[in-house]
Amino acid sequence: MRQTCNSDGGVGSTENVQVRGITLLPIFVDTPIAAPNPETKLLADFKKDTYLSKVYLAGREYLNEEGQTSVSPLIGKIMQQIGTDPTLCPEYPSYFGLPEFTRRATELVLGRDCHAIVENRVLGVQTVGSTGAVRLGAELLKHWYNVSGVWCGPVYLSSPCDDSLAGIFEAAGIQDVRRYRYWDTEQRGVCVQKMMEDLEMAPEQSVIVLSASAHCPTGSDLSQKHWRLLTQLMVRCMFFPFFLLPAQGLCHGDFEQDAWPVRLCASLGMELLCAQSFSHSFGLYGERVGHLLCVLKQSSTLLAVQSQAEKQVRALWSRPSVGGARVVATVLCNPAHHVEWQEGVKSMVERGILVRERLREKLRLLGCPGSWDHLIQQGGLYCCTGLNVQQVEFLEKRRHIYLHPNGCLNLK
Amino acid sequence: MSLFGEVPQATPVAVFKLSNDFKEDPNPMKVNLGVGAYRTDEGQPWVLPVVKKVEKIIVADNSLNHEYLPILGLPEFRSSASKIALGEDSPAIQENRVGAVQCLGGTGALKMGAEFLRRWYNGNDNMKTPVYVSAPTWENHNSVFANAGFEDVRPYKYWDAEKRGLDLAGFLGDLETAPKHSIFVLHACAHNPTGTDPTHVEWMQVAEVMKRRKLFVFFDSAYQGFASGCLDKDAWAVRYFVTQGFEMFCAQSFSKNFGLYNERVGNLTIVARDADNVRRVLSQMEKIVRVNWSNPPSQGARLVAITLNTAELFAEWKDNVKTMADRVLLMRASLQAKLQVLGTPGTWDHITQQIGMFSFTGLNPKQVEYMIKERSIYLMASGRINMCGLTTKNIDYVAESIHETVVNVQ
């Protein structure tokens, strides 16, 4: 609800409060308490639970066998080196972050010999995690997408999707946020047909947010065949793809495969945005290492878009923090480190596949009704079980196992 | 056809063009007085010794993990950072009515404050509340508030170019005529770019008007400790306003006083009238943070928290800060003395009266151009210089250049 202020008095109680003889002016008295984050409440309930064998499956991080986040020995070693390097300069980085980081992050997604890179129509910006990347992308779209027309959406998100996404676009001033059907509860997979139907109805120049791989929160992705159909649709309807790539390499254990849909669009000459995170693949959650990739159609627009991106960054956080990006750049710039890191990622994936197979096998042995093949068809950190709200509640209350209300869980 | 095809080039930020031009200048005597960071007498950036020490502690600590920080940031950082601004014995802290949000540097703290105010201050989603920034001010103030949705960002009188000092009458006049509930961005100390701060008595007058006219106090504190060399002295204005009963925001940056420019360590301190208000405000801040950067970066905050919460390290840090401040004060005194000896026309007392990193020399645009073109001394068109760009090796050259410029160019 909007309220305007009149110049003489604001809205709200003007009642003053006296503390120690000093009059305190009331300013925040009308600020309502925000509804608690469902994830926060779930975690709080879990912490209060005194059951010894309780299990929390709603987290957002990769955990090792001991249930801890960890960094590989390689990353640990590099962090030590960086921490004791006397030559490193404490100066402000550029607004775009560390150039060696953005260059490698760009190459990781698109492939080094991608035409767009060679033709100099790619912009890379280091961001504060993938949230920062999505926010920056949203601000760029809001301010500069189709200057001559008045673009104000819509933006399409998958149903379900990460619960902070809609809020990010709204915060950037894009109110028209819609959903396309994605997860089919009955089929326990992606309902491609319904997805395409919904997108056929979308107006031209809609922005479509797509998960390149390891969809959050379902873990279910499109096949390459379906990606080809989807991109044909997007070209025909002049849609703008905004990819989410939160865990490249952690879905199939193959970096190219995990970025395949982005490379497909780039090879078709499309413009696109891609929000990347290095949290999962490096175990560097707290360091907030993210990247926004922007592929343009023409190199002539690059400088202008770059200057506007800089303007947006300055008003958001000014510059990113360099610590984590430096670690990632060090790994990606060194061939031996790069290989060692990729091997580490692959073994995380193998462990994930093992867990999925074991879970499916146990359910089969228990004679659990229904099909559980979808567990091994999905990839990445997340898994959508297909359990409904009542079943999830049962698990929480009777068995002390905590899942997201939508039936999705963190495999680790 | 590119959908970004009509995006216009944004105007470049002046200070960076200056840095570029400086880099390309072949003159060996060139001096960059447009830098925005501290430099040693050798003209080098300085990693504070205490920072090096704490970095080693962090690297050696195997118990530290790399998990996401809470949305509002590292708790021990937030509380110790607020204590730095408000003082350990602050009545507001004792009365449990202080909250904080860890942010991406000072900019991030301003951004979070601005986003909150736009949503929840003076009505809901009221974008018409005027936001006043000093004339002149750090140019990013305008962008941060405008981008948060405020439609009416205006200047308040501050710098008197003729007097080369504070335009108190103008400042108080704008406070008197501002619509009630307007937001005022105040520089806690070491005003950027003028280096001119109100005296204690002048701050008291400002506070009196702001209280009477119900104006919102939003402090920007980027140089605490760096200005006078003493943390408490530099926080006088912020603490005075707290004693006057204001509910207010204070955006803190640890970039300069910790030399942690690239780790983006900032804190938004919130003073409210009671714990319940703090709780509600923080709950809304969480929502805002979640759609901006989700949770803040851990490294810098950890470093600052360890330093502030460990007695010997805290003492060492205060000492390091004093080292930086003292060097700046020395350069101010030297420059003023040299100009006096040279008999440079005009008065130059403002150089030692101003405080902090920056000084408004009073040189006009023509004189600035002359300095750049003829003497390869780079400063902002406004006449602003960064004292940190001065060293014992270049100060004679700079003083002589100012002298020559003032004499030959009007």
Interface residues (C-beta under 8 A of the other chain):
Chain A: M1 R2 Q3 T4 C5 S7 D8 G9 G10 V11 V17 V19 R20 I22 T23 L24 L25 P26 I27 F28 V29 D30 T31 P32 I33 A34 P36 N37 R60 E61 Q68 T69 S70 V71 M79 Q80 G83 T84 C89 P90 E91 Y92 P93 V128 G129 T131 G132 R135 E139 W144 Y145 N146 V147 S148 S164 G167 I168 E170 A171 G173 Q205 F240 E271 S279 G283 L284 Y285 G286 E287 R288 L296 K297 Q298 T301 L303 A304 V305 S307 Q308 E310 K311 Q312 R314 A315 L316 W317 S318 R319 P320 S321 V322 G323 G324
Chain B: M1 S2 L3 F4 G5 E6 V7 P8 Q9 A10 P12 V13 G36 A37 P45 W46 V47 V51 E55 K56 I58 V59 N65 H66 E67 Y68 L69 P91 E95 L104 G105 T107 G108 K111 E115 W120 Y121 N122 G123 N124 D125 N126 K128 T129 N140 S143 V144 A146 N147 A148 G149 P179 K180 H181 K211 K214 F216 T243 Q244 G245 F246 E247 S255 G259 L260 Y261 N262 E263 R264 A272 R273 D274 N277 R279 R280 V281 S283 Q284 E286 K287 I288 R290 V291 N292 W293 S294 N295 P296 P297 S298 Q299 G300
